[in-house]
């Protein structure tokens, strides 16, 4: 499998693929965005779309931003980064819903 192609374990669970990224919001593309672009570009199957999960690094970053937002507040670039993550999460939820729908049509 090439870079960006999801790796599946013996149970078919997809492992996120790390893609090098420069900076975050405003300074380049976020890691989450790169993960999804790589995933889609690799030609993910319906089953892989349904199993897709963000990397642990991305999940940790989102959790950090949410905690910071609830506490001391976010810098403008951090708020933009969190907005990006939320948009990407919505995109993947829509893709998974479509993949489930396509599975019922077969």
N, C-alpha and C positions, 0 to 999 in steps of 0.2 A: 504494500500500500504506500502511496505517496504522501507527502506532507499535507496536512489538513484533512486526510481521510480518517474517519473515526475508526478506532481500533475496537474490536469486539472480543469479549472474553468467551470462555467455554459455554456460558449461559446466554450469550447473545447481547449482554449489556454493553453499551457503547462507552468507551473511555474517552474523555475529552482529549483533544490533541493540543499541545502547547505550540503557539505560534509567536515568534518574537515580535514585540510591539515597541514602538518608540513613544513614550509619554502617554498621557491620558487626554481627556477632553481639552481641546484647545491646543495641545501640543502634539497632536497626532491622533491615531485611532485607538480606542480602548481595546484592551485584551478581549473583552466579550465580543466586540464587533468583529475582530479578526477571527475569533473562534467560529462564529456563525458564518462569516464569509468563506472561510476554509472548508467548513462542513458542507455548505451548499455547493461550492465550486467542485468539490470532490464527487458530486453526483450522488448524494445520500438517497438511499431507498426509503420507502414509506416507513418501514420498520425502524430504520435508523433515525428518522425524524422523530418518531414516537419515543425512542429511547434517549434522545439527546439531552444532555445535562451540561450546564456550564462547568468549567474546571473548578477545582477547590480554590485556586488562587482568585478566580473571579468572584466566587461566592463569598470568600473572606473579604474582598474589597467592598462588595456591596454591603455586607453586614457592617463593616467599619463605617462606611458613609452614612448608613441609616442611623447607627448609634450616635455618630457625631452630629447629624442633623437634629436629632431629638435632644441632644445635650447642648453643646456650645454653639452649634450652628455651622453651616458650611461656607467656605469661600465660594465666590461666584463660579470658579472653574470646577470646583467639587460638585456644586449643585448641578451644573451642566453635565458632568460625568454621570451623576446619579440619574438624571433625566434620560441620558442615553441608555443606561442599563435598563430602566423601566420600559423604554420604547422597545428595546431588543427582547425583553421578556414577553411583552405583548405580541411582538412579531412571532416568536416561537410558539406561544400559546395558540395563535391563529393557525400557524403551519401544522401544529399537532392536531388541532380540530379538523383541519382540512384532510390530513392524512387519515384520521379515524373515519371520516366521512367517505373517503375514497375506498377504504377497506370494506365498508358496508355495501358499496356499489358493485363490488366484484362478484 
